[in-house]
Amino acid sequence: MTPGLMIATFVGGFIFPFMISMCWGRLVDAFGPAGGWLAAAFIVGTTWTLNHGVGLIHQSGGAWIDMAWAAAFGLLAGAVYSGASLSKAMPTLISAVIGGTLGALILSFIL
């Protein structure tokens, strides 16, 4: 991987959690539950298009990174950096991993 692709992949991974932390809560505050749906559509859709459509994230077959991992680690790092407790986040993190694993298992049975 070239240095340019490394930088593009890092930027692509940074954009998603940054947009979530900056915009999602404000949309929910302004529009209620519909704001969550708007945030899901606009934030996830826009960053997916940037990362995969435009090609900011470079996947070379050796490592597999999904936008969910970028969001999880980016938001977790941002929370810890801003003074939140890592131990308080662990139940949520464990639940998310179990839920994602269970969802993937169910999809593997269906597909």
Backbone as ProteinMPNN parsed JSONL, in Angstrom:
{"seq_chain_A": "MTPGLMIATFVGGFIFPFMISMCWGRLVDAFGPAGGWLAAAFIVGTTWTLNHGVGLIHQSGGAWIDMAWAAAFGLLAGAVYSGASLSKAMPTLISAVIGGTLGALILSFIL", "coords_chain_A": {"N_chain_A": [[0.851, -1.171, 0.0], [0.562, 2.15, -0.851], [1.877, 5.29, 0.461], [0.034, 7.351, -0.088], [-2.4, 5.962, -0.407], [-2.607, 4.936, 2.165], [-3.022, 7.264, 3.681], [-5.444, 8.136, 2.542], [-7.128, 5.998, 3.275], [-7.045, 6.221, 6.08], [-8.202, 8.772, 6.4], [-10.723, 8.253, 5.282], [-11.673, 6.394, 7.176], [-11.787, 8.047, 9.381], [-13.685, 10.016, 8.815], [-16.318, 8.973, 9.084], [-16.921, 8.282, 11.966], [-16.488, 10.869, 12.915], [-18.449, 12.442, 11.643], [-20.706, 11.196, 12.721], [-20.458, 11.793, 15.482], [-20.597, 14.563, 15.401], [-23.014, 15.264, 14.1], [-25.24, 13.462, 14.4], [-26.586, 13.419, 16.965], [-27.518, 16.058, 17.054], [-29.338, 16.124, 14.921], [-31.253, 14.323, 15.905], [-32.049, 15.698, 18.207], [-33.223, 17.937, 17.005], [-35.235, 16.904, 15.285], [-36.424, 14.746, 16.51], [-37.344, 11.259, 16.703], [-37.47, 10.919, 13.912], [-35.278, 12.351, 13.119], [-33.187, 10.627, 13.768], [-33.517, 8.678, 11.82], [-33.095, 10.262, 9.565], [-30.429, 10.985, 10.023], [-29.24, 8.451, 9.894], [-29.677, 7.862, 7.215], [-28.472, 10.044, 5.779], [-25.85, 10.466, 6.926], [-24.648, 7.87, 7.053], [-25.098, 7.039, 4.404], [-23.801, 9.057, 2.876], [-21.108, 8.875, 3.789], [-20.571, 6.205, 3.167], [-20.701, 6.309, 0.394], [-18.552, 8.05, -0.122], [-16.404, 6.524, 0.911], [-16.531, 3.948, -0.304], [-17.669, 4.218, -2.853], [-16.362, 6.473, -4.079], [-13.861, 5.759, -3.312], [-12.159, 6.22, -1.054], [-11.396, 4.514, 1.019], [-9.053, 1.992, 0.908], [-8.953, -1.328, 0.192], [-6.986, -4.058, 0.313], [-7.296, -6.781, 0.183], [-5.841, -8.254, 2.083], [-6.427, -7.253, 4.666], [-9.545, -6.702, 6.26], [-11.807, -4.198, 6.62], [-14.602, -2.707, 7.982], [-17.09, -0.131, 7.837], [-18.452, -0.018, 10.228], [-16.617, -0.872, 12.151], [-14.849, 1.258, 12.059], [-16.513, 3.298, 12.98], [-17.1, 2.331, 15.567], [-14.55, 2.141, 16.911], [-13.615, 4.73, 16.496], [-15.552, 6.396, 17.756], [-15.393, 5.355, 20.336], [-12.713, 5.922, 21.008], [-12.845, 8.722, 20.826], [-14.649, 9.27, 22.916], [-13.264, 8.316, 25.181], [-11.017, 9.945, 25.033], [-12.194, 12.409, 25.542], [-12.756, 12.204, 28.185], [-14.584, 10.313, 29.142], [-15.57, 7.265, 30.805], [-13.939, 4.246, 30.205], [-14.603, 1.772, 31.264], [-17.334, 2.009, 31.745], [-18.288, 1.941, 29.188], [-17.883, -0.623, 28.311], [-19.994, -2.686, 28.666], [-21.806, -1.894, 26.638], [-20.169, -2.049, 24.372], [-19.53, -4.803, 24.367], [-22.113, -5.864, 24.056], [-22.708, -4.872, 21.51], [-20.818, -6.237, 19.936], [-21.635, -8.901, 20.357], [-24.251, -8.738, 19.326], [-23.7, -8.026, 16.634], [-22.279, -10.288, 15.827], [-24.21, -12.289, 16.177], [-26.142, -11.37, 14.353], [-24.672, -11.639, 11.952], [-24.349, -14.408, 11.938], [-27.012, -15.298, 11.694], [-27.614, -14.172, 9.188], [-25.825, -15.67, 7.652], [-27.027, -18.159, 7.716], [-29.377, -17.652, 6.321], [-28.595, -16.592, 3.827]], "CA_chain_A": [[0.0, 0.0, 0.0], [1.363, 3.362, -0.96], [1.556, 6.282, 1.491], [-1.192, 8.067, -0.449], [-3.542, 5.102, -0.084], [-2.694, 4.874, 3.627], [-3.639, 8.507, 4.147], [-6.838, 8.126, 2.101], [-7.844, 5.034, 4.1], [-7.176, 6.814, 7.403], [-9.191, 9.86, 6.299], [-12.024, 7.62, 5.094], [-12.081, 5.834, 8.454], [-11.999, 9.142, 10.333], [-14.854, 10.824, 8.458], [-17.569, 8.388, 9.562], [-17.204, 8.575, 13.378], [-16.515, 12.312, 13.112], [-19.775, 12.923, 11.261], [-21.67, 10.68, 13.694], [-20.363, 12.547, 16.731], [-20.93, 15.972, 15.196], [-24.32, 15.539, 13.504], [-26.342, 12.546, 14.703], [-27.335, 13.903, 18.124], [-28.194, 17.313, 16.713], [-30.508, 15.8, 14.11], [-32.249, 13.721, 16.792], [-32.58, 16.785, 19.035], [-34.036, 18.848, 16.2], [-36.367, 16.27, 14.607], [-36.912, 13.591, 17.25], [-36.998, 9.968, 16.109], [-37.247, 11.068, 12.471], [-33.9, 12.819, 12.972], [-32.327, 9.445, 13.771], [-33.616, 8.078, 10.483], [-32.408, 11.169, 8.642], [-28.992, 10.841, 10.266], [-28.83, 7.158, 9.353], [-29.66, 7.929, 5.754], [-27.517, 11.02, 5.245], [-24.478, 10.263, 7.392], [-24.156, 6.569, 6.595], [-25.104, 7.034, 2.943], [-22.754, 9.936, 2.352], [-19.773, 8.347, 4.056], [-20.393, 4.973, 2.4], [-20.398, 6.716, -0.979], [-17.177, 8.557, -0.148], [-15.426, 5.481, 1.194], [-16.558, 2.814, -1.221], [-17.971, 4.661, -4.214], [-15.262, 7.308, -4.552], [-12.664, 4.954, -3.091], [-11.223, 6.702, -0.03], [-10.856, 3.357, 1.73], [-8.403, 1.03, 0.016], [-8.89, -2.666, 0.766], [-6.076, -4.816, -0.556], [-7.508, -8.215, 0.297], [-5.21, -8.799, 3.276], [-7.165, -6.828, 5.855], [-10.914, -6.328, 5.953], [-12.307, -3.186, 7.551], [-15.936, -2.247, 7.667], [-17.345, 1.19, 8.407], [-18.904, -0.18, 11.61], [-15.425, -0.893, 13.007], [-14.342, 2.63, 12.115], [-17.405, 4.05, 13.871], [-16.95, 1.843, 16.938], [-13.283, 2.544, 17.505], [-13.519, 6.184, 16.458], [-16.388, 6.975, 18.812], [-14.837, 4.935, 21.623], [-11.512, 6.726, 21.248], [-13.281, 10.098, 21.089], [-15.255, 9.338, 24.245], [-12.203, 8.171, 26.186], [-10.186, 11.15, 24.953], [-12.908, 13.541, 26.14], [-12.877, 12.006, 29.62], [-15.565, 9.303, 29.517], [-15.001, 6.065, 31.404], [-13.896, 3.08, 29.328], [-15.289, 0.656, 31.919], [-18.773, 2.196, 31.57], [-18.615, 1.65, 27.795], [-17.66, -2.036, 28.002], [-21.227, -3.451, 28.408], [-22.332, -1.53, 25.323], [-19.253, -2.601, 23.376], [-19.722, -6.259, 24.348], [-23.433, -6.106, 23.466], [-22.614, -4.604, 20.074], [-20.069, -7.344, 19.315], [-22.51, -10.075, 20.378], [-25.334, -8.486, 18.37], [-23.163, -8.114, 15.281], [-21.948, -11.685, 15.562], [-25.474, -13.001, 16.032], [-26.718, -10.948, 13.077], [-23.902, -12.263, 10.875], [-24.658, -15.837, 11.952], [-28.359, -15.456, 11.124], [-27.507, -13.918, 7.749], [-25.135, -16.784, 6.994], [-28.002, -19.238, 7.561], [-30.374, -17.251, 5.336], [-27.982, -16.423, 2.524]], "C_chain_A": [[0.896, 1.232, 0.0], [1.003, 4.344, 0.153], [0.277, 7.067, 1.181], [-2.444, 7.263, -0.138], [-3.714, 4.951, 1.424], [-3.398, 6.101, 4.181], [-5.109, 8.538, 3.766], [-7.675, 7.166, 2.937], [-8.057, 5.581, 5.507], [-8.239, 7.909, 7.391], [-10.592, 9.279, 6.132], [-12.548, 7.003, 6.378], [-12.381, 6.886, 9.495], [-13.317, 9.866, 10.072], [-16.134, 10.287, 9.097], [-17.819, 8.655, 11.049], [-17.245, 10.078, 13.669], [-17.896, 12.875, 12.773], [-20.852, 12.426, 12.224], [-21.644, 11.536, 14.954], [-20.772, 14.001, 16.574], [-22.386, 16.2, 14.804], [-25.475, 14.7, 14.028], [-27.202, 13.07, 15.853], [-28.104, 15.184, 17.834], [-29.422, 17.065, 15.855], [-31.615, 15.173, 14.958], [-32.866, 14.789, 17.695], [-33.541, 17.674, 18.258], [-35.313, 18.192, 15.665], [-36.922, 15.041, 15.322], [-36.494, 12.287, 16.587], [-36.761, 10.041, 14.598], [-35.831, 11.578, 12.196], [-32.901, 11.684, 12.995], [-32.333, 8.751, 12.42], [-32.933, 8.945, 9.441], [-30.892, 11.039, 8.784], [-28.481, 9.53, 9.682], [-28.719, 7.217, 7.834], [-28.547, 8.837, 5.238], [-26.077, 10.737, 5.663], [-23.916, 8.951, 6.86], [-24.082, 6.537, 5.072], [-23.992, 7.868, 2.34], [-21.367, 9.357, 2.579], [-19.535, 7.022, 3.335], [-20.027, 5.315, 0.955], [-18.977, 7.242, -1.093], [-16.159, 7.428, -0.02], [-15.384, 4.392, 0.132], [-16.832, 3.219, -2.66], [-16.833, 5.464, -4.818], [-13.932, 6.598, -4.338], [-11.678, 5.517, -2.096], [-10.593, 5.542, 0.735], [-10.313, 2.371, 0.719], [-8.302, -0.302, 0.739], [-8.09, -3.54, -0.185], [-6.227, -6.32, -0.408], [-6.897, -8.824, 1.544], [-5.964, -8.473, 4.549], [-8.554, -6.394, 5.436], [-11.396, -5.372, 7.04], [-13.68, -2.759, 7.079], [-16.143, -0.893, 8.341], [-17.824, 1.09, 9.857], [-17.721, -0.222, 12.575], [-14.841, 0.509, 13.149], [-15.194, 3.464, 13.056], [-17.188, 3.633, 15.319], [-15.668, 2.348, 17.58], [-13.106, 4.054, 17.507], [-14.322, 6.844, 17.559], [-15.883, 6.586, 20.198], [-13.589, 5.751, 21.965], [-11.873, 8.179, 21.55], [-13.874, 10.264, 22.479], [-14.199, 9.245, 25.338], [-11.319, 9.411, 26.212], [-10.865, 12.349, 25.62], [-13.22, 13.321, 27.613], [-13.91, 10.989, 30.053], [-14.855, 8.048, 30.035], [-15.074, 4.888, 30.427], [-14.66, 1.915, 29.952], [-16.809, 0.785, 31.796], [-19.21, 1.864, 30.15], [-18.525, 0.163, 27.468], [-18.952, -2.832, 27.815], [-21.834, -3.145, 27.035], [-21.475, -2.121, 24.227], [-19.424, -4.116, 23.248], [-21.066, -6.609, 23.716], [-23.413, -5.888, 21.959], [-21.886, -5.726, 19.349], [-20.934, -8.6, 19.266], [-23.646, -9.911, 19.37], [-24.869, -8.588, 16.929], [-22.828, -9.539, 14.888], [-23.214, -12.512, 15.35], [-26.155, -12.65, 14.71], [-26.004, -11.579, 11.895], [-24.199, -13.758, 10.791], [-26.026, -16.095, 11.334], [-28.33, -15.202, 9.622], [-26.821, -15.057, 7.006], [-26.066, -17.981, 6.815], [-29.0, -18.925, 6.451], [-29.774, -17.197, 3.941], [-27.157, -17.636, 2.174]], "O_chain_A": [[1.858, 1.325, 0.761], [-0.077, 4.238, 0.734], [-0.478, 7.406, 2.092], [-3.437, 7.813, 0.338], [-4.84, 4.849, 1.911], [-4.266, 5.992, 5.047], [-5.945, 8.926, 4.582], [-8.815, 7.481, 3.277], [-9.14, 5.422, 6.07], [-9.085, 7.961, 8.284], [-11.54, 9.75, 6.76], [-13.747, 7.077, 6.65], [-13.163, 6.636, 10.412], [-13.991, 10.283, 11.014], [-16.948, 11.063, 9.597], [-18.863, 9.22, 11.376], [-17.96, 10.512, 14.572], [-18.445, 13.684, 13.521], [-21.805, 13.149, 12.513], [-22.694, 11.956, 15.441], [-21.249, 14.611, 17.531], [-22.947, 17.241, 15.145], [-26.6, 15.196, 14.093], [-28.423, 13.153, 15.721], [-29.22, 15.366, 18.32], [-30.445, 17.725, 16.037], [-32.793, 15.465, 14.748], [-34.076, 14.783, 17.922], [-34.558, 18.113, 18.794], [-36.358, 18.84, 15.594], [-37.803, 14.365, 14.79], [-35.426, 12.207, 15.98], [-35.936, 9.298, 14.067], [-35.253, 11.27, 11.154], [-31.872, 11.752, 12.322], [-31.298, 8.294, 11.934], [-32.27, 8.434, 8.539], [-30.167, 10.99, 7.79], [-27.423, 9.493, 9.053], [-27.776, 6.685, 7.247], [-27.772, 8.445, 4.365], [-25.177, 10.768, 4.824], [-22.829, 8.927, 6.281], [-23.097, 6.055, 4.512], [-23.32, 7.438, 1.403], [-20.54, 9.348, 1.667], [-18.407, 6.74, 2.931], [-19.148, 4.686, 0.365], [-18.27, 6.921, -2.049], [-15.173, 7.384, -0.756], [-14.305, 3.966, -0.281], [-16.283, 2.624, -3.587], [-16.386, 5.183, -5.93], [-12.984, 6.808, -5.094], [-10.472, 5.325, -2.254], [-9.407, 5.576, 1.061], [-11.011, 1.963, -0.209], [-7.647, -0.403, 1.776], [-8.469, -3.735, -1.339], [-5.349, -7.065, -0.844], [-7.401, -9.839, 2.025], [-6.121, -9.332, 5.417], [-8.728, -5.788, 4.379], [-11.389, -5.703, 8.226], [-13.882, -2.483, 5.896], [-15.45, -0.556, 9.301], [-17.621, 2.022, 10.635], [-17.795, 0.319, 13.679], [-14.393, 0.898, 14.227], [-14.666, 4.25, 13.843], [-17.103, 4.485, 16.203], [-15.698, 2.919, 18.67], [-12.505, 4.603, 18.431], [-13.83, 7.753, 18.227], [-15.937, 7.39, 21.128], [-13.438, 6.214, 23.095], [-11.275, 8.797, 22.431], [-13.637, 11.271, 23.146], [-14.233, 10.004, 26.307], [-10.918, 9.873, 27.28], [-10.193, 13.204, 26.196], [-13.878, 14.155, 28.234], [-14.103, 10.812, 31.256], [-13.685, 7.811, 29.733], [-16.139, 4.578, 29.892], [-15.302, 1.148, 29.235], [-17.506, -0.228, 31.748], [-20.376, 1.54, 29.923], [-19.045, -0.268, 26.439], [-19.019, -3.614, 26.867], [-22.32, -4.048, 26.355], [-22.002, -2.645, 23.245], [-19.458, -4.645, 22.137], [-21.152, -7.548, 22.926], [-24.037, -6.643, 21.214], [-22.296, -6.124, 18.258], [-20.964, -9.291, 18.247], [-23.965, -10.85, 18.639], [-25.56, -9.169, 16.091], [-23.063, -9.95, 13.752], [-23.273, -13.34, 14.442], [-26.683, -13.528, 14.027], [-26.648, -12.009, 10.939], [-24.291, -14.312, 9.696], [-26.18, -17.017, 10.533], [-28.955, -15.939, 8.86], [-27.182, -15.376, 5.874], [-25.912, -18.741, 5.859], [-29.423, -19.823, 5.724], [-30.367, -17.695, 2.984], [-26.555, -17.684, 1.102]]}, "name": "protein", "num_of_chains": 1, "seq": "MTPGLMIATFVGGFIFPFMISMCWGRLVDAFGPAGGWLAAAFIVGTTWTLNHGVGLIHQSGGAWIDMAWAAAFGLLAGAVYSGASLSKAMPTLISAVIGGTLGALILSFIL"}
